[in-house]
Amino acid sequence: MPKFSSVHVTLLSGVAITAAGIGYALGAQPHMAETIALLQNARAELAAATPNKGGHREKALGLIDAAITEVRAGIVFAQ
């Protein structure tokens, strides 16, 4: 069994932690997930507004739906 010095163990630990951090950053997508939550909240607020906005409210709802779809597609693409 090979013997590792404390320097080797420290370096290997650092590499493992860095690799795990990079994997988390690429896979977790916390900013994208937060964007979806914010868009869903905005959609709920807009849906609760009165519909007398000359069709602009409805168009905005569609644009928010499209934005949510695009953010989700970006998450899938990055994975």
Secondary structure in CASP SS format (residue, H / E / C, confidence):
PFRMAT SS
TARGET T0000
AUTHOR 0000-0000-0000
METHOD secondary structure of the structure
MODEL  1
M C 1.00
P C 1.00
K C 1.00
F C 1.00
S C 1.00
S H 1.00
V H 1.00
H H 1.00
V H 1.00
T H 1.00
L H 1.00
L H 1.00
S H 1.00
G H 1.00
V H 1.00
A H 1.00
I H 1.00
T H 1.00
A H 1.00
A H 1.00
G H 1.00
I H 1.00
G H 1.00
Y H 1.00
A H 1.00
L H 1.00
G H 1.00
A H 1.00
Q C 1.00
P H 1.00
H H 1.00
M H 1.00
A H 1.00
E H 1.00
T H 1.00
I H 1.00
A H 1.00
L H 1.00
L H 1.00
Q H 1.00
N H 1.00
A H 1.00
R H 1.00
A H 1.00
E H 1.00
L H 1.00
A H 1.00
A H 1.00
A C 1.00
T C 1.00
P C 1.00
N C 1.00
K C 1.00
G C 1.00
G C 1.00
H H 1.00
R H 1.00
E H 1.00
K H 1.00
A H 1.00
L H 1.00
G H 1.00
L H 1.00
I H 1.00
D H 1.00
A H 1.00
A H 1.00
I H 1.00
T H 1.00
E H 1.00
V H 1.00
R H 1.00
A H 1.00
G H 1.00
I H 1.00
V H 1.00
F H 1.00
A H 1.00
Q C 1.00
END
